[in-house]
Amino acid sequence: MAGAERVTVTLPASLLEQIDRVERNRSRFIAEAVQQELLRRRREGLLRSISDPHPDTTELAGVSLADWTSDLPAEEDLVDNAAGVPVRWVEGTGWVRERQ
């Protein structure tokens, strides 16, 4: 593990026995488990923010991509307005696909 630091973590003996039964390298096992938990929590937070967005972002919900990018320099081609799927925010439901 590049850039690894030593830490002291207290775990129940029974949990260590279970780890030792499936993995010889405790440190690697615990590091992988922690990475997976952090990823799970990050995804959970993103899903929560989609279903219940911050109040400051609701004002952007009614703004089209073209309006939002109108101040960008045209020669930059930073945003392709034709790409993606049109969506809109519906209070109590979340993001829904626009009917065309």
CORZI-V114909 format. One record per residue. SS is DSSP state (H for helix, E for strand, C for the rest). PHI is phi in radians with two decimals (* if undefined). OMEGA is omega in whole degrees, -180 to 180 (999 if undefined). Layout:
# CORZI-V114909
ss->SS phi->PHI omega->OMEGA
ss->SS phi->PHI omega->OMEGA
This chain:
# CORZI-V114909
ss->C phi->* omega->179
ss->C phi->-1.24 omega->179
ss->C phi->1.17 omega->-178
ss->C phi->-1.34 omega->175
ss->C phi->-2.20 omega->180
ss->C phi->-1.47 omega->177
ss->C phi->-2.32 omega->176
ss->C phi->-1.89 omega->-180
ss->C phi->-2.23 omega->179
ss->C phi->-1.72 omega->180
ss->C phi->-2.23 omega->176
ss->C phi->-1.06 omega->-179
ss->H phi->-1.01 omega->-179
ss->H phi->-1.12 omega->178
ss->H phi->-1.20 omega->177
ss->H phi->-1.08 omega->178
ss->H phi->-1.08 omega->179
ss->H phi->-1.15 omega->178
ss->H phi->-1.10 omega->-178
ss->H phi->-1.08 omega->179
ss->H phi->-1.24 omega->-176
ss->H phi->-1.93 omega->-175
ss->C phi->-2.59 omega->178
ss->C phi->-1.41 omega->-178
ss->C phi->-1.77 omega->-179
ss->H phi->-1.00 omega->-176
ss->H phi->-1.03 omega->180
ss->H phi->-1.11 omega->-180
ss->H phi->-1.03 omega->-178
ss->H phi->-1.18 omega->178
ss->H phi->-1.08 omega->179
ss->H phi->-1.14 omega->179
ss->H phi->-1.12 omega->179
ss->H phi->-1.16 omega->178
ss->H phi->-1.05 omega->179
ss->H phi->-1.11 omega->179
ss->H phi->-1.17 omega->178
ss->H phi->-1.11 omega->177
ss->H phi->-1.09 omega->179
ss->H phi->-1.06 omega->-180
ss->H phi->-1.18 omega->178
ss->H phi->-1.11 omega->178
ss->H phi->-1.09 omega->179
ss->H phi->-1.04 omega->178
ss->H phi->-1.13 omega->178
ss->H phi->-1.13 omega->178
ss->H phi->-1.09 omega->179
ss->H phi->-1.13 omega->-179
ss->H phi->-1.23 omega->177
ss->H phi->-1.28 omega->-178
ss->H phi->-1.35 omega->-179
ss->C phi->-2.49 omega->-174
ss->C phi->-1.19 omega->177
ss->C phi->-1.10 omega->-178
ss->H phi->-0.95 omega->-180
ss->H phi->-1.15 omega->-178
ss->H phi->-1.55 omega->-177
ss->H phi->-1.15 omega->178
ss->H phi->-1.18 omega->178
ss->H phi->-1.39 omega->-175
ss->C phi->-1.07 omega->-178
ss->C phi->-1.56 omega->-177
ss->C phi->-1.63 omega->179
ss->C phi->-1.33 omega->178
ss->H phi->-1.06 omega->180
ss->H phi->-1.09 omega->178
ss->H phi->-1.15 omega->-177
ss->H phi->-1.14 omega->-178
ss->C phi->-1.71 omega->-175
ss->C phi->-1.08 omega->-179
ss->C phi->-1.50 omega->179
ss->C phi->-1.30 omega->177
ss->C phi->-1.07 omega->-176
ss->H phi->-1.10 omega->-176
ss->H phi->-1.26 omega->-177
ss->H phi->-1.35 omega->-178
ss->C phi->0.86 omega->-178
ss->C phi->-1.33 omega->-175
ss->C phi->-2.30 omega->175
ss->C phi->-1.71 omega->-177
ss->C phi->-1.15 omega->-180
ss->C phi->-1.46 omega->-178
ss->C phi->-1.47 omega->174
ss->C phi->1.57 omega->-178
ss->C phi->-2.10 omega->178
ss->C phi->-1.14 omega->179
ss->E phi->-2.34 omega->174
ss->E phi->-2.53 omega->-179
ss->E phi->-1.57 omega->176
ss->E phi->-2.07 omega->-179
ss->C phi->-0.98 omega->180
ss->C phi->1.49 omega->-180
ss->C phi->-2.02 omega->-177
ss->E phi->1.89 omega->-178
ss->E phi->-1.36 omega->177
ss->E phi->-2.22 omega->179
ss->E phi->-1.22 omega->178
ss->C phi->-1.25 omega->174
ss->C phi->-1.42 omega->-179
ss->C phi->-2.06 omega->999
